[in-house]
Amino acid sequence: MLNAAFAEDRILVTANVADFEKLARARDTHAGIVFLEDGDLLRHEQDAIIRRAIAAIEVEYQQGRDMVNRVLFTGRVTAARFEELP
């Protein structure tokens, strides 16, 4: 999935934080990943969190920062935080 997202220049959204964090660290470049830190979210909760993530990413783009080699950690109660990865 990470390879396909990179090939299509898409940001990956996943709740599988542990595995995809390892995969991202093993790559030289990726298009960006949004990590949903809560794995037990209901569909409407996922939707709300993803909408907040999109809004946060849009602010980053407006400030001249893209998501290449960056991840966004977010969840039900956690504030969105961006990190460089790898």
Buried (B, 14 or more C-beta within 10 A) or exposed (E): EBEEBBEEEEBBBBBEBEEBBEBBEEEEEBBBBBBBBBEEBEEEBBEEBBEBBBEBBEEBEEEEEEBEBBBBBBBBEEEBEBEEBE
